[in-house]
Amino acid sequence: MSNESLQFIDEEYIHRLLGDTRDIPGAAFGDILDKALKLKGLTHQETAALLSTGSQEQIQRIFEAAKQVREQVYGDRIVLFAPLYISDLCVNSCLYCSFRHGRGFSRKKLSQEQIRAEVRALEAMGHKRLALEAGEDPDACPIEYVVDALKTIYSEKHKSGDIRRVNVNIAATGTEDYRKLKEAGIGTYILFQETYHRRTYETVHPAGPKSDYLYHLTALDRAMEAGLDDVGAGVLFGLYDSRFEAIALILHNEHLEREYGVGFHTISLPRIRPAQGSVFAPQYMPSDQEFLRTAAVLRLAVPFTGIIISTRESPGMRKKLIDCGISQLSGGSRAGVGGYSGSGVAAQFDVDDERPVSEIIECLIRQGNIPSFCTACYRSGRTGEYFMDMAKSGNIKNLCLPNSLITLAEYAADYGSEEIIQKAGKLIADQLDGITDESMRERTREILRRIKNGERDLYV
């Protein structure tokens, strides 16, 4: 990686950009929105313009456009997943985190058998995709332990349950370690920058390997050089100005597209939540309205990138965020090690949406959304640049709707109450007409019949 490529986050430039675009003329605003509605994405300059406008009329139009773009790209689908914490051992001193080094509590690192127990509990909820989480401790929690955990997760089959995709959210590491994750069959490698503002980053990460801003910033480069073509990013909103962070995310995405041909597969948007032992008081916490606008603008900027909201947000806020472009939700989450099979565990942060998965699914169906557990693209090799090319051509949605209906039918048959079975059946019947290709529609009907007759793990 060249020295020039390390300069893709220029703080002075971002601040200047925010100042220059504060009062965007109506005609220029309309041109940006028209481009976004054509699913052409936005540059970081255009992103800055939408984030900076003070016009309530323009902000409302941003919300409306984001909803249209989400519906064009994703239809009514909402992908569901759960985090799985395998270790809270950590050598970092992140001020906002309850797992930070030096805080006194009973820490845990799960054995492979304990990981199996967690997976069985998650499978009993109906989950098919997980996000593996672990604190950073190279000695106690080396990459070999993470790889063994992945093998354990994929091998555990409980009744009708199986985990088909495991995304990994672990600390920045070296190229060789990323190659090991690639060989282990991970889905997306996810790494939150937390904040792109260097002084703030170094303040909230005072000690430990994570305190190295540039090493952390360039981790996704190393991951992609190692062959991990699906990478995800995120920031922790509340550490610094949310507009700055959103523009930095797009600059980072543009950098990856230039260097590797493809940008972020997902972007996660967590806001700071209370955490036991935290010694950080956020001064930049975005209001609900600011947060919704940020989500909407990012949806317009990267229309084919999955945008993720966790259970840090309340049920009501998550519903609003779906309208602003969110395409993935965690559900039934436990934010501590051993939280699914045990009780009284220490959590990394407080969860605001404590509903069980079944209740979230019922709520999504009631709202007209399709809860999806689909992992078909990952398992069919439709990843990285190949996935983005299919998405931008419009072809990927011809596969996404059928697969979401198939996974919903499977969930309803194996885990659904009578009420969910009935509601899911009606939703599936209504949505089948949305499959415009007749041969694909008939193929989906045939797979749904096979699901009803007891077959599982079918996809197109």
N, C-alpha and C positions, 0 to 999 in steps of 0.2 A: 504494500500500500504506500503510495507516494505521500510526501509531506504535504503536497497541495491538497490531497484528498482528505487530510486530517482537519482541514479548515472549513468543513461543510457547515459547522455551527459557528456563525459570526455574530456575537451578541450585539455589538454596536450596530451592525446592519439590521438585525431584527428590530431593535428599538427605533431605529431611524425609519424603518418600513412602517411600523405601527403609527408613528407620528405623521408620516407623509400621506397615509391612506385614511386618516380619521374622517374626513368629510368627502365621501365619494359621490360624484355627480350621479343623478338618477339614470342617465343614459348608460354610463359606464357600469353601474350596478346591474342594470337590465341585461347588458351584454354578458356579464359574468354569470348571471343566473341562467341565461339561455344556454350558455356553454355547459353548465353543470347539468341541466335538464336533458341535454343530448348525451349524457354519460361520458363526457370527454375529460372529466376530472378538472382540477384547478391547480395552477401554479401556486407557489408559496406567496407570491405577490397578491394574487387574487384571493387566496385564503385570508391574508392580512386585511384586505379591504372589507371582506364580509364580517370579520371579527371586530372591526373597528367602527362600523357604522353606528351612529346613535339614533338613527331614524327608527321609530317603533313600527312604521309601515314596512320598511325594508326588512326588519328583523322578523316580522310575521311572514313575509314572503320567503325568507330563508327557511323557516319552519315548514311551510307548505311545500317548498321545493324538495327539502330533505325527505319528507314523507313520500313524495312522488318518486324520487330516485330509489328509495328503499323498495317500494312496491314494484318498480320496473325491474330491478335487479334480483330481488329476493322473493318477490311476491308476498305471501303471508307467512313464510317460514321463519321460525325462530329456533335456532340450534341450542340444545341444552347440554350442559356438562357439569362436572363437580370437581373441586380441588381435592387432592389427596396429599396431606402433609406426612412425610415419612421421618423427618428429623427436625428438631428445633435447636440442635447444637449449632452455635454460631460464634465466629471470632470477630464479627463486625460490631461496630458501636452506633448503628443507625438510631438517631435520637427519637424517631417517630415509631419505633418498632418494639413490641413487647419481648421479642426474642433477642434483643441486643445483648452483646457480650457484657458480662459483669453483673447482670441483673439476677438476683437470687430467686430461683424457683426450681422445682424438680423437672429437669430436662429429660427428653426421651429421644431415643433412636430406635425405630421399630425393627424387630427381627423379621426375617422373611416370613415366618409363620404369622406374626402379628400383621404384616402387610396383607397376607392372605385373608385374615379375618376382616380387615378394613374393606378389601375388595369384595368379599362376599356380602358385606352390609350394603355397599354401593350397588352391587348387582341386584340385590333384593329390592332396591328402589327403582330399578329399570335403567340405570345409567349404562351407556355404551362408550362414552369418551370421558377421559379424566385429564386433569392438569396436575402433574406431579410437582410437589413443592418441597424444598428442603433449605434449611439454613446453610450458611457457608462455613465449613470446617474441613479443610483439605485432609487432615489427618484422621479425624473420626468419621467423616462422611466423604470418602474419596469417590472418584467417578466410577470405580468398580462396584461400589455399593449401590450407586444409582442404576447402573446397568443390570445388576442382579435384581433390583427391585422391578425394573421394567420386565424382565423375563418372568418374574413371579406374577406380576399383574396380568400379563398376556396369557399365562398358562392356567390361571384360576378360572374354572368354569363351575358355576353353582346353579343347579337346577337349569332354568332356561337362560341364565345370565352369562354374559361374557363381555369383557372390555375389548373394544375393537380399535381404539385409537388412544394413545397416551401422549399428550403434549407435555413438554418438560419446561419448568420455570425454575432453573437453578442459577447459581452465581456465574458471572463471567469467568471463562476459563480459556485454555489454549486450544490450538487447532487439533492436536492429537486427541484431546478429550472429546472434542466435537465429532471427530471421526468415529470414536467409540459409540457415541450416542446415535450416529447415523447407522452404524452396523447393528445396533440394538433395535432399530425399527421405530424410532420416535416419530410422532406426528410433527407438530410445529415446535421449534425451539423459541421460547418466549423469554425476553429479558426487558424489564422495566428500567429505563434510564433514571427514573424517579424525578429528576429535574435536569434540564439541559443548561440551566444557569450555573456556571462553574462555581462562583463564590458561594452560592446557596448550597450546591452539591457538596462542596468541601466542608461547609459548616455543619450540615446534618449528617455527614459521614466522617467523623473526626479521626477514626482509627480503624484498622483492619484492612484487608485487601481491597475492599469496596471503596476505600477512600481515594483510590487512583482514578481520577475522572477520565483521563484519556483511554486507559486500559478498558474501562467499563464502556465508554462510548464506542470503541472500535470492536467490541465483542461480536456483534452481528456480522462484521466483515470476516472475522476469523471463522465463524460458524458457516458462512456461505462458501468460503474458500475450502472448508472441509467437506463440502457437498450437501449441507443442509439447506435445501432450496426453499423451504417454508419457514420463515422467521417472523416472529411477532414482537411488537414493541409496546411501550406504554409509559405514562408518567403518573406520578402521584399528585393529583391536583390539590393544591393548598400549600405546597412548598414554595411556589413562586407564581408570578402572573400567568393566569391560564391562557391568555392570548399568546404570550411569548412561547409557552410550552407547545401550543398547537402548531404554531408556525415552525418551531424547531422540529416537531414530528414530521411535518411535510418536507422540510429540508433534508432530514435524515432519509426519508423515503426516496426523495429525488436522488440522493447520493447513491443509495443501493441500486436504483434503477440504472444509473449511469455506469456503475462499476460492475454490476452482475446481471443486468437485464431484467430484474424483477425486484419490486419493493416489498413492503410488509404484507404478509398474508393476513395478519390480524393486528388491530390496535386495541389495547385495553385502556379503559378510562376510570380508574379508581379515584375516589376522593378520600382524603384522610378521615379516618374514624378514630374514636377513642381507643387507646391501647394501654393495657396494664403496664405501669412502669415507664410510660412515655414521658420524656422531659422536653417535648417540643410543643410550642404553642403556635399553631398556624396563623400567619398574618395575611395570607393571600387566598383564603378559602373562597372559592367562587360561590355565589348565590345559586339557588336552583335555576333561575332564569339564565344566568351566565353559563352554567354548566350545560343546560339544554341547548343553548346556542352553539357552544363549542362542539357538542356531539353532532348537531345538525350540519355545521360547516365542515367538519371532518368527513361526514357522509358524502357531501357534495364534492369534496376535494379528492377522495379516494373511493369512488363508488363501488369498486369490486373487492375492496378489502373488508374482511369481517371486523365489526366493531363490537367489543365485549363490555358488558356491565355485570358486575358481581353482586353478591348479596350485601355488599356495603350499603347499597341504596334501598330505600323503602319500597314496598310493593307499589304504592301510588306513583313514586318517582320512576320506577322501572317501566311502568305502563306509559308514562309520558315520553320516556327515552326511546321506547320502541317506535313511537310516531316520529321521533327525530332521527331515526336511522339505525338504531341498534339492531344487530342481527344475531347476537349470541348472548345467552344468559346462563349463569351458574344457578343451580337449584339444590335445595336441601343441604347446603354447604355447612361444613364444620371447619373452622379456621385454626384447628390445633391438631397436634400429633395424637393419633389414636381416637379421634373424636367421633368416628362412626360406630366403632365397636365398644368404646368405653364411655366414661362420663367424668365430669369434673376436670377435663384437661385444660391446660393453659392455651388460650387462643392468641393468635398474632394480632388480632384486632376485633372489635365488636362487630357482629353481624346485625344488619337492620331488617333483612327479610328472612324470617325464621320459618317460613312456611315449608311443609314437606313437598317433595317433588310432585306428588299426586295432586296437591292443591294448586300448585303453579300450573300444571298441565291443564287442569280443569278450567282455571281462570283464562289461560291463553285460548283454549277452544271457545269459551264463552265470548271472548273478544273477537273471534273470527280468525285467530292466528293458528298456524299449524306447528305444534311442537314437533321438533325433528331431532332424531338421534343418528342421523345419517353420517356414515364414514366412508361412503362409496368412492369418492374421488381419491382420497389418500390410499385406499387399498387397490385402486385400479391404476395407480401411477399418474393420476391427474394432479400434479403438484407443481409448485414453482412457476416458471415461465409458461409451461404448458397449460396449467390451470388458468393463468391470467389471460393467455391468448384465447382460450375457449370462452372465458367470461366476457371479454371485450367484444368477441364476435357475436355474442348472444346465444351461443350454443349450449353453454353450461346450464342455463335455466331449464332446458328441455330435459335434463337429467335430474335436476334438483327437486322439482315438484314431485315426480314419480317416487323418488327415493324418500322424500319426507313423508309421503303418504304411506309407503311401505313400512317405514320404521314406526310410524304412529300406530298402524294396525298391529304390528308386532307387540308394541308396548301395551296396547289395550287388551290384547288376547292374554298376555302373560301376567300383567300387573294391575290392570284396570278394574275399578269397581263397576257394577252394573251401569251406574250413571255415566261413567267415563266411556264404557264400551258403546253405549247408545249414542252419546254425543260425538265420539270419535267416528263412529260409523256414518253418522249423518254428514259430518264435515268431510270425510273422505269421499262420500258419494257426490257431494256438491262440488268438490274440488276436481274430481276426475274430468269434468267437462273443460277444465282449464288446461288440460294437456292437449294442445292443438294438433299434434301429429297423431293421426289415427292409429298407425301401427304401434307407436309408443303407448298410446292410451290402452289398446288391447293387451299389449304386453304387461302393462301395469295391472290390469284387471286379472290377468292370469296369475301373476305373482301374488296378488291379494288373495286369490282363491287357494293358492298353495300355502300361504300363511294361515289361512283359516283351517286348513287340513293338517296343520302341525309342523310344516317346514319353517326353518328359521335362517336368518342371515342371508337374505336374498336381496339383490340390488341390481340396478342397471348402470 
